[in-house]
């Protein structure tokens, strides 16, 4: 049995998928949730949950421990490598340092650096006549209708409307983008540096949290899209894969307004939407496919379309300060479709992520309704017992 390490702000989805695909898993993240530890043979902390930021030194120390243990022959077999998830968007130097300690199974750090350089990424889109909402690298004279974004951010927490409040002037990785109407969507795909295998298309859920208007809260998919749009988005993903040598699980975020699309960004790592996809019996799972694409350049073989329910995930955020007592933790553990289970005794401030709900159904509308109902019932249960 091969061992891989999965590293992210929250590594639970990667850990569960990897374990399901037959890997022995070491999980490194901020939360150490009950189900993360259940899926992994070992868990190592790399930061504090409330910060939502990985700590570079903790990551490197953990990777050095795994590399050293492999050299010393503990557990019989060295770790094959590590997979970086959310939290590494603006950390190409950390990716490079980590890759020097233990092999990185994913897109190369140099490519991540280019993808997170607004001038480079949107310059490539412009050169290939790919549509995207207008971008400026300096604040617009009239800020009405513009957003400020941080190319090193993730989860939408970094997006601001005008007027922007900042403690310091915008950095080289901040940029300004015209707000585009429509529905936020993504394409989940596997890349091998040259070509792509698109798993499907997803509708994203974003909500306002205080001054943050577009915080990522979940996704629903696969959802049907017109054949022409599917071809266009797939062609964009293929072009970006060749240009930036993307490898493994990735997602392409875009706005859809009728037949028009506007590319927003590429996430060159396993996205949250990977949890929405079930591969047919006998086919490699998503993490097995990720590893094969990265290490051997293999993409999943074409397979006949198979019936799959629409799946949905939703991050549940605390609406008020909470402390999870033993009884509340037991209720959560028994709640249908819950993931990212916190341990008893954990404290949450307002807007802290509590857990993740899942649901399935025959269409996106039905799944969204089930997630919304489940979120409200769950929060009311916790708040009335707090």
Buried (B, 14 or more C-beta within 10 A) or exposed (E): EBBBBBBBBBBBBBBBBBBBBEBBBBBBBBBBBBBBBEBBBBBBBBBEBEEBBBBBEBBBEBBEBBBEBBEEEEBEEBBBBBBBBBBBBBBBEBBBBBBEBBBBBBBBBEBBBBBBBBEBBBEBBEEEEBBBBBBBEEBBEEBEEBBBBBBBBBBBBBBBBBEBEEEEEBEEBBBBBBBBEBEBBBBBBBBBBEBBBBBBBBBBBBBEBEEBBBBBBBBBBBBEBEEEBBEBBBEBBBBBBBBBBBBBBBBBBBBBEEEEBBBBBBBBBBBBBBBBBBBEEEBBBBBBBBBBBBBEEBBBEEEEEEEBBBBBBBBBBBBEEBEBBEEBBEBBEEBEBBBBBBBBEBEBEEEBBBBBBBBBBEEBEBBBBBBBEBBEEBBEBBEEEB
